[in-house]
Amino acid sequence: MPGGYFKTSDLPELIPVFPLDGALLLPGGQLPLQIFEPRYLNMVDDAMSGSRLIGMIQTREGGNRMAPALAEVGCAGRITSYAETGDGRYLITLTGVCRFVVAAELSAITPYRQVRADFARFAADLESEGPEIVFDRAAFAAALKRYLEHKGLSVDWQAVNAAPAGALINSLAMGLPLNPAEKQALLEAATLAERRQVLAALLAIDAAEDDDGQPPLQ
């Protein structure tokens, strides 16, 4: 586990958050980010001098343009790769550690937002992976193929067929161009098996939509 976190009490109670709709980080996953806004450059600087943890989170309706309401659930990631460009941007990679519930947002004096994170609901994220989930990989691959054809996308099918179930499901959940609400549903799925079910349902729904985003008439 990145950073040597083995139980939720090992994690800091207060963490900075980076609200970014459409970006999904899952435990064990890797999310590359390009940071250029001054407030988030400041956030990365502070994280690098501390726990190296940043909470990735989406927004929901409410709040205002400068501070939209935060989703209930996000995922804390540890900065595991860091580089600075000549023009002052940071290129970082976050490795997902554990999901959290936003217990409260702080009235922070920092230019970036901070929350009190409750990791208890997702303590299993810190456990070693259990046995591989059993599912109909052929049926799942067929649903994925229909979705990709509908979207005009492609994947490395050799990698899809060879990948362990957990790595396959999580990489697709993070990488496919699903909308923010769909990404949030995948994030909040309690278990890997549940995430696979949600992903399969989303692939089927999106593949059945017309190009204008509406389900076809029956």
C-alpha positions in Angstrom: 0.0 0.0 0.0 1.5 3.4 -1.0 2.9 5.2 2.0 2.6 2.2 4.3 -1.0 2.8 5.3 -2.5 -0.4 6.8 -5.5 0.9 8.8 -7.6 4.0 8.6 -6.0 5.4 11.8 -2.7 5.7 9.8 -4.3 8.3 7.5 -4.5 12.0 8.3 -7.9 13.3 9.4 -7.5 16.5 7.5 -6.6 16.4 3.8 -6.5 18.9 0.9 -9.0 18.2 -1.9 -8.8 18.7 -5.7 -12.3 19.0 -7.1 -12.2 17.7 -10.7 -15.3 16.4 -12.4 -14.9 13.4 -14.6 -11.6 12.4 -13.0 -11.8 9.1 -11.1 -9.2 7.8 -8.8 -9.7 4.3 -7.2 -7.6 2.6 -4.6 -4.5 1.1 -6.2 -5.1 3.1 -9.4 -2.8 5.7 -10.8 -4.0 9.1 -12.0 -1.6 11.4 -13.9 -2.3 15.1 -13.4 -1.0 18.3 -14.8 -1.1 21.1 -12.2 -1.0 24.7 -13.3 -3.4 26.8 -11.3 -1.6 28.7 -8.5 -3.9 27.4 -5.7 -3.2 23.8 -6.7 0.5 24.4 -7.2 0.4 25.6 -3.6 -1.6 22.5 -2.6 1.0 20.2 -4.2 3.8 22.1 -2.5 2.2 21.7 0.9 1.4 18.0 0.3 4.9 17.3 -0.8 6.2 18.7 2.5 3.7 16.7 4.5 1.8 13.5 4.0 1.9 13.7 0.2 -1.9 12.9 0.2 -4.4 14.7 -1.9 -8.1 13.9 -2.0 -9.6 13.7 -5.5 -13.3 14.5 -5.5 -16.1 15.5 -7.8 -18.7 18.2 -7.3 -22.5 18.1 -7.0 -25.2 20.7 -7.4 -25.0 23.6 -4.9 -22.5 26.1 -3.7 -21.2 28.6 -6.2 -19.0 28.8 -9.3 -15.8 29.4 -7.2 -16.7 26.8 -4.6 -19.2 24.3 -5.8 -20.6 21.8 -3.4 -18.4 18.7 -3.0 -19.6 15.1 -3.6 -20.1 13.0 -0.5 -17.3 10.5 -1.4 -13.8 11.0 -2.8 -10.6 9.0 -2.9 -7.3 10.0 -1.2 -4.2 9.5 -3.4 -0.5 9.7 -2.5 1.9 11.6 -4.8 4.1 8.9 -6.1 5.6 10.7 -9.1 6.5 14.4 -9.3 8.2 16.6 -11.9 8.3 20.3 -12.6 8.3 21.8 -16.1 10.3 24.8 -17.3 7.2 26.9 -17.3 6.2 26.1 -13.7 3.7 23.3 -14.2 3.8 20.2 -12.0 3.4 16.8 -13.5 2.3 14.4 -10.8 0.9 10.9 -10.4 -1.5 10.1 -7.6 -1.7 6.5 -6.5 -5.1 5.7 -4.9 -4.9 4.8 -1.2 -8.4 4.9 0.3 -11.8 6.3 -0.4 -13.4 8.7 2.2 -16.6 10.4 3.2 -16.5 14.2 3.6 -17.3 14.6 7.2 -16.9 18.4 7.0 -15.2 21.1 4.9 -12.8 23.3 6.8 -12.9 27.1 6.8 -9.3 26.9 5.5 -7.0 29.9 5.2 -5.2 28.1 2.4 -6.2 29.0 -1.2 -7.2 25.4 -1.8 -10.0 23.5 -0.1 -9.5 21.1 2.8 -11.9 18.5 4.4 -12.2 16.4 7.4 -12.1 12.9 5.9 -13.8 9.9 7.4 -12.2 6.7 6.0 -14.0 4.2 8.2 -16.7 3.3 5.7 -13.9 2.2 3.2 -11.4 0.5 5.6 -11.4 -2.5 3.3 -9.6 -0.4 0.7 -6.4 -0.8 2.8 -6.6 -4.6 3.0 -4.7 -6.9 0.8 -6.6 -8.0 -2.3 -8.7 -11.0 -1.8 -9.4 -13.8 -4.3 -10.2 -12.9 -7.8 -13.9 -12.3 -8.4 -15.6 -14.8 -10.7 -17.7 -13.4 -13.6 -18.5 -14.1 -17.2 -15.5 -12.4 -18.8 -16.7 -13.3 -22.3 -20.1 -11.5 -21.7 -18.3 -8.6 -20.2 -15.9 -8.3 -23.1 -18.8 -8.4 -25.5 -20.5 -5.5 -23.7 -17.3 -3.6 -23.7 -16.9 -4.2 -27.5 -20.4 -2.9 -28.2 -19.7 0.2 -26.1 -16.3 0.9 -27.7 -17.8 0.5 -31.2 -20.6 2.9 -30.4 -18.1 5.4 -29.1 -15.6 4.9 -31.9 -12.9 3.8 -29.4 -10.5 0.9 -29.2 -8.5 -1.0 -26.6 -5.7 -3.5 -26.5 -7.7 -6.6 -26.5 -4.7 -8.8 -25.6 -4.3 -6.8 -22.4 -8.1 -6.9 -21.7 -8.1 -10.7 -22.0 -5.0 -11.2 -19.9 -5.6 -8.6 -17.1 -6.6 -9.8 -13.6 -10.3 -8.9 -12.9 -9.6 -6.2 -10.4 -7.0 -4.4 -12.6 -9.3 -4.7 -15.7 -12.4 -3.3 -14.0 -10.6 -0.5 -12.2 -8.6 0.6 -15.2 -11.7 0.7 -17.4 -13.7 2.6 -14.7 -10.9 5.2 -14.5 -10.1 5.4 -18.2 -13.4 5.2 -20.1 -15.1 8.5 -21.0 -18.0 8.1 -18.7 -19.9 11.1 -17.4 -19.3 12.5 -13.8 -22.4 10.8 -12.4 -21.4 7.5 -13.8 -17.8 7.9 -12.4 -19.2 8.7 -9.0 -21.4 5.6 -9.1 -18.3 3.5 -9.8 -16.4 5.2 -7.0 -19.1 4.6 -4.5 -19.6 0.9 -5.4 -18.8 -0.9 -2.1 -16.9 -3.8 -3.5 -15.1 -4.8 -6.7 -17.9 -7.2 -7.6 -20.4 -4.4 -7.2 -18.2 -2.1 -9.3 -18.1 -4.7 -12.1 -21.9 -4.9 -12.0 -22.3 -1.1 -12.2 -19.7 -0.8 -15.0 -21.4 -3.6 -17.0 -24.8 -1.8 -16.6 -23.3 1.5 -17.7 -21.6 0.0 -20.7 -24.9 -1.5 -21.8 -26.8 1.7 -21.3 -24.3 3.9 -23.0 -23.9 1.5 -26.0 -27.7 1.6 -26.5 -28.0 5.4 -26.6 -28.4 7.2 -29.8 -25.8 9.7 -30.8 -27.8 12.5 -29.1 -27.5 10.7 -25.8 -31.1 9.5 -25.7 -32.0 5.8 -25.4 -33.5 4.5 -28.7 -37.3 4.3 -29.1 -38.7 0.9 -28.6 
